[in-house]
Each structure stands twice: as structure tokens, then as C-alpha cells.
């Protein structure tokens, strides 16, 4: 009706006037006919105000354009747009997100500033895109893969890491961290801190003028060197799985003091208590922190019978035989899968105790004893243990002063063992004969994929042949992985070729 | 940290960062590190080549199986191996630094330990010597306390001071040495730091190098693989295109073929259609014409019908008029008829009265006539009596004459037979058999055997059995034995007995009570009489008909139910056994009859037996008797009605056979025999002549014999004479003596 009226009005005004006149003369007794003559002039206005979706009513829009060619919808922002803008502007004071439609949520999230206080955003926003923007803004290099592929987790983990790194006991307010705790407790799974600052020494340095040197030093040092106590934080993080700590100070420059690098007994005790209380912890790393036997034992004691701990890394410390013995005890009292004691001071007795524990262990798959000094005695003990062990896949014995006897035993192990996939014997004194024996052992092995014999005085020929055997094993393993059903046949098919090679 | 990790990482920044640094190390580079790098890479490549050669066999073995695989697969495999090697070498190259540092560290540690040990030794020595010196000094202090002389004390003090100074100097020296060492260590540390930083730099460089290399090779391999895929795709595309084209061509050809076929078909169909159309048109036209004709005919017929209709209408109207008139007429006639009826009724009444008068008149007439009739009957009876008397007399006369003539004829015949016999036996030497003609035995006038009544026969029969029992003469039997042609007397009897036993209901009860005291035979007789009278059997023929009927029925039943025969025979035997009790007397009678009737001709006996055995009356079941009787009565009714009139002629003499009889008697010797006799006569005449001649010859012969004997006697005489013996050749020798 409206269309006809308008078109007729456009085409033939005289006729329309007649009709309107007719209607007006007769009008009044019906409600529908009454407003019609005046409607063409009203419609643009009503459409402007009423119609948030111009595409929804195509015909009406077309008609309007035909009437008023100068008018354009682009000039007027949509009400939703305005609302969204407003919400974005006032998000800090009035965070509205969940109540909106998904597309609008998206729009809001795309335009939210990354500088909003965490207290607002932390538990409200799950959108990865927002957190990606936050991360990119704060840090130029982001490795989201190290944080489980989650930007939000990455943001909180790195944020917490930064706070911990720059926490100075005594001066910084511990509430800074404790306030963050309820915000990040659900997102942080990994705490990686490679620096713990000691308490500021300035007051201590200023004081000597007032007090006696000897007395003040003896009293002052003990409380001051302690670092941040992780207990509260660890207890607060409900999903913590990895703890990677280095009690170290970076970029100290000319302010170097030995005191800076102390891992005190108090630190040690508190840390031990913290990790004992944390039942979700899977990976614990404490490296480059001058952990000696006693401290190691304290920590290990706290880890005994831990329900979920899988990896323990105590590399680059000062752990000796006693610490190694403790680690051996831990092996038989936990589900430890990875043990790293690289660059410590473990000698033959420690290695023997480890070997004893390893002989009947069914959890450990990786053992790293790089840069220790277990020598042949320890190496032989480990080799003996490997003859009965059916679990270990990776063994690193680089730089351990090993020589031919160990190689002999290891070659026997290689012939028997079917679980080992990687052995590292670099930087030892295996010698030519030892190399040959290892080659013999290798010729019977079908599972070993890596065997490092660099700089261990092995003849190049045997090293090369071992490398070929490893290559064959790798191919076989690949075939097995590709089609598990045919691996038997491939093994038999490859058998003669391997023996030839 | 490690290149694959960084490659695997999704961080675009890092990737971009690395991609900017991709530059292959060259042997001719200015940077010595880079040159080393290049050489190492070269060595690695060579090693790799050697390895690949060594693994050639293995790979060949694999390739053989993969030859059927696509080119892309091969390329992929190759690339994979190459990349794996590259990665391995690269990581080795990178980790080489670590290993080198490790071993350096180990060496350092060993050295350090050695130095430490030396230092500790040295320190310990130093401690010892200094301790000695200190002890010396302290002992000197004791000494000094004892000295009272100041100079000495001073000297001593001086020396002590010197010693102390020496000690201090030693210590200082040691300290300075240690400090020196510390300094050198510091230097060393700094150097180490530098070296380590260098190492780290190298490591980084290598890592970057590795990353670059790996990326480059990855790109290359990717490019190669893509190229291989592209090539394969091209090939596949080409082959598919070819196939497609071929298929398309084939399709086109087929399409063309189809099209031509289709065209042909279309043409064909068109032709057919045209033909059909033409044919249809023709047909249509013919049909149209035919139909039009039909229509015309029908219209004509319609016209005719209409005409007929009008005609009929007129006729019917006319008829209606006629009928109406007729109706009127019929009403008139009706009234007339009614009048007539009244008139006729009057006439009827008159006639009735007349009729009554007439009846009276006729009754009177009748009475008179009956009286007349009675008188006439009496007259007739008298006449009959007289007639019967005369008939008997006539018969007697006739018989006597007949017998006389017959006797004469028979004498003649006997003489003729005698002559014939003599001729046959004596002259012809043939056995003579007396001709057996029926008429020869006939005595008295020929007549139809008088029709006996059924009861008579039965009586005879019964009597006969009694007679036989009494072994009376067998002259009688012939009289009835010739009558039943096929049926024996016995069977008849048995059937009758059966009938008598079964159809007791036909006999009146009074009669039965009367019969009780009577003899069995008589009882039977009377009973049968009653039954026959009831059934309407009067003559002998009827009786035999009945008996025959019984037997036929029996035979019919037997033939119809042959299958039951065996059992029925068995049952018959049983029944016979049972019924022996009933008819034991009869059986006994039969047996005695059999014994007594031996005089009877064998033929007859045989006949009797033959006839008796097959249609045994015992086979007829008593229950069937009634049915048979019913059927018989139904059959008998018709002939009986027409039997009454000929009864009058019953006693009329039948002359037809008389002439025949006498003719037969005359020609008892047939003409052939007479001819024979004639011929015989002539032959005997001839024979008589021959015999007479022979008698003459016999006489001659006897005379000749007499002569011969005489001559013989003479000859004997001569022979017995003596001369004969004197003769040289006696005649006896010449003559064979006929005496022998």
C-alpha cells in the first residue's frame, strides 16, 4: 500500500493529490488511511532512529535513498558501535563482557587496552588475542611454546617471574606478589626464576660507621643474605607444575661480592618445605646455586615419596657423593623419570650408589651425570645396573674419566639392553680397544639411536661404523613409528643389511 | 636454543629475525671463523657422501621396493634423509663446542687439582719450616729470659728480630707468591671469560649458521619436493588429459555414431510415420465411406421403420376398433349362449327321465337274457361232454390205425436194415451201424407232448424221486427228462424247494395248518401249488421259465460279481455244508439216485453233472429269492394276458408233422444208399462172372497137375536108371535138380 502510494505520488502527483484529497475527505473514520498521506515525509526520520540494521529491511532503505539521495547511513555510527565504544572506555570501572553477544564481545576485546589493571582483566578475560597483545606490548620476544601455547599463561608466568626477579627482600613489599596471587593462581603452571636478589646491603654498608665491624658483620650477615621465601607463593599457586630456580644474581658488574651468590640454609629449608607442600609439582630445577651435599640432602629429603614429581634437575652445583647417595635413595622412593646431576662433584661411590638404585628402578628414563668424576669404578657399576634395568632410555656420562673397562661392560649391556636409545660417552678416555668393543656391542643392538663418542680417543673407523649402525637403527625406528604393524618384517628385512654395514 | 625448536616455534618474529641472516658460509670469506665453518661443512658433506655411498646398497635395496612408488615419494625420501643428515651434522657441529669446552674444563680441573695439590704441599712445607723457625724463636725467648746481660739480650733480641723478620719475610714471600698466583689466576679467569665469550659467540654463530643452513636446505628440499610433485602432477595431468581426450574422442565417436543411428532411426520412423499416416488416411477414408454408407442405410432403415411404425399404428388402431366391435359382438353372443344353456338344461332333464325309463327296460331284458344264457350253458356242457367222448374214441381209433401202419412200416424198415447190414458186413466188409432216427423210436401218433400243469410236473418230479428210491423201471424218466433241455431235474427241484421254503408268505395260513400233518413230499407239493397259483404259474413252460429265470439271474449275478466268486465259492461250500442239514434228505436222495441211475445213459448223466455244477441252485442266496420272484412276476405278467385264448385249441391235433413222419419212414433208406446198392449189384454181377471163370480155370489146373505128376514119375524113372551113372557127364550134373 505504501509502495503504491509513494510510486503513484512520484509518477503522477496530480493523481496522487486527488487520491489524497479523496482520502482526506473520507479519512478520519479509519485509522490506517488517516496517517498514510503524511507518511512519506516521516519515514526517513523514523528509519534513522529506529533501524539499527539497515540491511535487515532492504526495501525500506532503497525507498529512502530514492527519496533523499544525499543521505547516507555511513555518517551515523551504529548504536551498538557507540555502546561498545562506551564499554571499552569504561571497562576499568564497569567491566561488561559476559552479558554481550559473542560478536560484540569480540569487538570489545579487540579494542581493549592492554594496560588495564590485572585485577579487572585477570579472571574476566580468557581471550587469547587480548593476552597476546598484552604480551607483545611488554616483551619483544615471546615464546608461547614454552608456556603451553597459552598467551594468558605466558603473560602471568612472565609477569610473576619479573616480579620475583626484582624482588628485594626487606625493601620490596611482599604484598606486591601476594596481591597478584589470587589473580594468577589459576593460570600459572611454571615458575622460572633465574635470579634472586639478596637484601640490599646499603644500610649494612652505611652502618659500619656507627657500630663495630666484627660484631655487626657476624650478626648482620645471617638475616640479610636470605632471599625471597617462596613458601607462600608456591602454596598459593594451585596448578604449579614446574619450578625452575637459579639462586644467582645477574648483571652485578663491579658490585660483585661473594655474598651475592649464597644459597643459605634458611633458603634451603624454606624451599624444601615449600616443595614438600606442593603436591602438583612435576618438575623441579635448582641449578647454578652452589647446592652442596647437605643442602641437597635437605631438599631431597623433602622430595621423598612425592606423589607426582617426575623430573629433578640439580645440575651445576656442588653435590658430592653424599648428595648422590641421597639422590639414589630418592630414585627408589619416588616416581622420578628424569634425574640431572650434570656438572657436580659425584665420584665413584656416589655413582655406585646411584647404580644400585638404578638396577631395580622402573621409572627413571633419563640420567645425566655429565662432568662428574665417577671414573671406571662408577661406570662399571652403572653398566652392571643397566644389565638388569629395563627402563632407562637416556644416559649421559660425558666427561667422567671413563676408560676401557667401562666400555667393555657397556658393550655387553648394548648387546642385551633393548630400551636404551641414547648414550653419551663424550670426553672420556675410551681408547681404541674400547671403541672396538663398543662397536661389537653396537652390532647386536637394534634400538640405540644416539651414541656420542666425540673426543674419547676412539678410532675414527669404529666411530664411523657405529654411526652407520645408529643410522640403520634410526631408519628402523622410523619405519616402526610409521607403520607399527610391519615393523617385525622390516626388522627382519633390514637385519642382513645392518650386519653387512 | 636448538634450531629445530626454533623452527618449530610459531613465533613470527624469530623466524623473520633468522631469515634475514641467511647467508652461506664461503671458504674465501674474510672471516676465519666462517672459513672454518665452510671447511667443516665441506667435510661434513663429504662424510655424508661417503656414508651415503656405504649405505648405497641398503638404499638400493629400499629403492627397488620403492621403484613402483612415485617420483615425489622418492624425492621426499631423499630429502628426508638429506635433512636428517644435515640436522645430525649440524647439531654435532654445534655440540662440538660444548664438548670441547667440557674437555677443556676437565683438563683444567685436572690441572687445577694438581696445582692445588702442589700448593697445599708447599703450604704445608712452609708451615712446617715456619713452625720450626717459630719454635726456635720461642725457645730463644726462654733463653733470653735467662740472660741478664743487656748486650747479650740486645744481641739476642736483634737475632730474634732478624729471625722474626726472616719468618715474616718468608711468610710475606709466600703471600706475595700466592697473590701472584691469584693474579695470574685472575688473568686466567679473564682470559677464560673472554674465551668463553668467544666460544659462546662461536656457538651462536654456528647455531645461526645451522639455522640458516637448515632453513635453506629445508627450502631447497621443499622446493625440490614441490617440483617433484609438480612434475608428477604435470605427468599425471598429461596422462589424465590424454586419457580424457581419448575418452572424449571415443565419446565423440560414439556420440556421432549414436547421432547417425538416431538420424537413421528418425528417418526410418518418419518413413514409417508417413506410411502409417497414409495408411491411416486411407483407412480413415474407407471407414468414413463405409460409415457414411452405413449411416445412409441406417437412415433408410429408419425411414422404413418409421413407415412401418405408422403403418403399425394405423393397423393397431384399426385392430382396436375391430376388437371393440368384437367385444360388443361377444357380449351379444354371451347372452345368446346363456339362453342356449338354459334351453339345454331343459333338454338334459328330459333325457334323464328317458334314461331311467330305459334302464328299467334293459334290466327286464337282461333278466330274460340271463335265463336264456343259463339254458344255453347247460346245453353247451352236454354238447361238450359228447364231444369229448367222441374225441376220445377218435383218438383211440386214430392211434390204433397209426400203430398198425407203423408196425407195417417198421417191419419193412427192419427188413431193409437187415439187408443193408448184410450188405455192409458181408459184402462190403464195413461195420454197420444202425441208423438212429427219432421216428424209429416213435410209437403212436405224433403229438405235442401234452402241456402238463406246473403242479403236475412238480408232482411227477417228486414222485419220480420216490420212484427212483423204489428203483422202479426207468421207462418213465424219458418222459420228463427230455423236457428240461438245459435244466436238470435236480436243480429244478432244488430251486423249487428253495422257493417253497422262502415264499411261505404266499401260502394261506389255513392251508399251512392243514399241511402240518401231511407227508413231506405232499406238503411240498401243496405248498408249491399254492405258491404257483399265487404267482400265476400254470403251465410247464412257466415253471421252466421260472427255473431258467432263477438260473440266469444267478449267472448274471455271478458274472457281475466275479471278484467275489472265490469267496462265494468258499462260502458256498460252507453254505452247502450248512444246508446239508436242511436238505440232507435231498442230498441222500440225490446220492441214491446217482447209484440207482446208473442204467441211465452216460450222456445224460454227464449232462446232468455238467449242468448241475456250474449253475448250482445252492449258490442262490435265500435272500435273493424274493427279488428274483418279484422280477419274474413283473416279466411274466404281460405274456400271461395273451395266453388265455389259445387255450381252447390246446387239444387240437397237430397234423403238420404226420406227413413228414411218414415221408421219413418211407425214405429211411436214403437214395445214396440205394445208388450204392445198385452199384454193388452190378459189381457183384461182375464178380460172379469172374468167379465162374476162375472155377473153370481151377478145373484146368487140376488136370494139368495130374499130368505133371505123371510126367514127374516118368522122369524119376529115367533118372534112376543105370545108364545115367555110366555116362561121362551125367545129366544130373547138367541139370540142376529141381527137387531142391
Interface residues (C-beta under 8 A of the other chain):
Chain A: X140 X141 X142 X143 X144 X145 X370 X371 X398 X399 X401 X426 X427 X452 X454 X455 X464 X467 X468 X471 X472 X474 X494 X497 X500 X501
Chain B: X5 X8 X9 X10 X11 X13 X14 X51 X54 X55 X57 X58 X61 X84 X92 X95 X96 X99 X100 X102 X103 X105 X106
